[in-house]
Amino acid sequence: IAKTIEAERDNMAYGSPQPHEQLLKAKIEDFLELKRIIEKETGDII
């Protein structure tokens, strides 16, 4: 997962073909998905 975040950061740095707003939205959705998974797995609320 960390590698994916790094790759996305690199893509942003080099100017992704995706519109910035769309990329940001995707990152937020990915984060929320990850947060849900972690909370489900650990029982902790982040």
C-alpha positions in Angstrom: 0.0 0.0 0.0 2.8 2.4 0.9 4.4 1.7 -2.6 1.1 2.7 -4.2 1.0 6.0 -2.3 4.7 6.6 -3.3 3.8 5.9 -7.0 0.9 8.3 -6.8 3.1 10.9 -5.3 5.6 10.4 -8.1 2.9 10.6 -10.7 1.7 13.9 -9.2 5.2 15.3 -9.2 5.7 14.5 -12.9 2.2 15.8 -13.9 -0.3 13.0 -14.2 -2.5 12.9 -17.2 -5.5 12.8 -14.8 -7.0 16.1 -13.8 -5.7 17.0 -10.4 -9.2 17.2 -8.8 -10.0 13.7 -10.0 -6.7 12.3 -8.7 -7.3 14.0 -5.3 -10.8 12.5 -5.1 -9.4 9.1 -5.9 -6.7 9.4 -3.2 -9.3 10.4 -0.6 -11.5 7.5 -1.6 -8.5 5.1 -1.3 -7.7 6.6 2.1 -11.2 6.1 3.4 -11.3 2.6 2.0 -8.0 1.8 3.7 -9.3 3.4 6.9 -12.4 1.2 6.9 -10.3 -1.9 6.3 -8.0 -1.1 9.2 -10.8 -0.3 11.5 -12.6 -3.6 10.5 -9.4 -5.7 10.9 -8.2 -4.1 14.2 -11.4 -3.0 15.8 -9.8 0.4 16.4 -11.4 3.7 15.3 -8.9 5.9 13.5 
